[in-house]
Amino acid sequence: MFGIPVRGMIVIGVLAGAGLMYAASGGKPMGAADASTVCRMTVTADVLNVRSGPADTQPILSTLQRDAVTRAERKVENGYRMLDTGRWVNEEFVAPTSDSECSVT
């Protein structure tokens, strides 16, 4: 077709599709979250208990060490912040990273 081998047409089609996807996403990688929409927290305590619910009476699931960075939700309940995995940490012992947005909704 048009003197272009089939393999060349396939390559042109794939590149055109990738270009359209790139343009549609505003130049951002597909599936990449906008940095301003991601909430990441840094642990400020020496050791921070990660609990199954938003209370100090909830079972401890694991611990995080000082300066550990973890993804979190914008949900805070009873002074506990929900992590992205549905686990909870005491809000008093975490701080948002400088490149994230963690305003409570």
Salt bridges, closest charged atoms under 4 A:
ASP46 OD1 - ARG66 NH2 2.96
GLU77 OE1 - LYS75 NZ 3.79
ASP84 OD2 - ARG71 NE 3.84
GLU91 OE1 - ARG81 NE 2.84
ASP99 OD2 - ARG40 NH2 2.60
